[in-house]
Amino acid sequence: MINRHSPGSTRRLTLAADKGYDSVDFVADLRRMVVTPHIAQRVRHSALDGRTTRHPGYAWSQRCRKKIEEHFG
């Protein structure tokens, strides 16, 4: 579904994922495709930096993710 997003588009998309996707390669690929990664950060050696985590939208996204996952846990 991400690949259907036009690479020349200036519209920014976000993609939420769990800690398993917090890798340097995956985050770099998302940034290259103009997609903001809203990935749960690993405690140590996270691929996410302040470009994503400093925004209030990231914190909001993580709170919503937590609420959704509580029903499946």
N, C-alpha and C positions, 0 to 999 in steps of 0.2 A: 504494500500500500504506500510505503514511503517513496518507492521508485516512481510512482505515478505523479508525484509532485514535480513540477517543471523546474529543472535545475537553474534556469535563468530568472526565476521568480524572486521578487523581493519580499513576498509574504512569508513570514516566519511561522513554521509549525513547531509544535512541541511533541515529544515522545516520552511517555512514562514507562519505566521498566524497573525491575527489582535489582538487587545488588549483584546478581550474576552477570549483568550486562555492564557493570562498571569496569570496563577495560579501555586501555588507551586506544586501541584500534577501532573499537566500536564508536567511542565518543568522537574520534577524529573523523570517521566516516559520516557521522551525523552532522557534524559542523560543516563538512565539505558540501553536504546536500542542503544546507541552510535550514537545519532542523535543530531546535534547542533540546538537549537531553535533560529530561526531568527524571533522572535515575536516582534511586536510593543509594546514598554514598556508603562505601565500605568504611570501616573505622580507620584502617590504615591503608596507605598506598592507593588512594582514590584517584581516578582519572579526571574527576570533575574539579574545576577550579572556581575562583571567585566570579568569573564571568556569568556563571549560572546561579550559583548558590547565594549570591548577595541580593538577588531580587526577591521582593515579597511574593511574587507568583510562584517561585520555587517552593517556598515554605508552605504556601497554600496548597499546592499540588501534593506535597508529601503528607499533609494532614488529611486530605481527601483520600489519598491512597490507603492510608492507615485505616480509615473508617470502612472502606470497602473490604479490605482484607480481613477485618475482624469477623465478618460474617462467614468467611470461608475457613477460618482457623478453628 
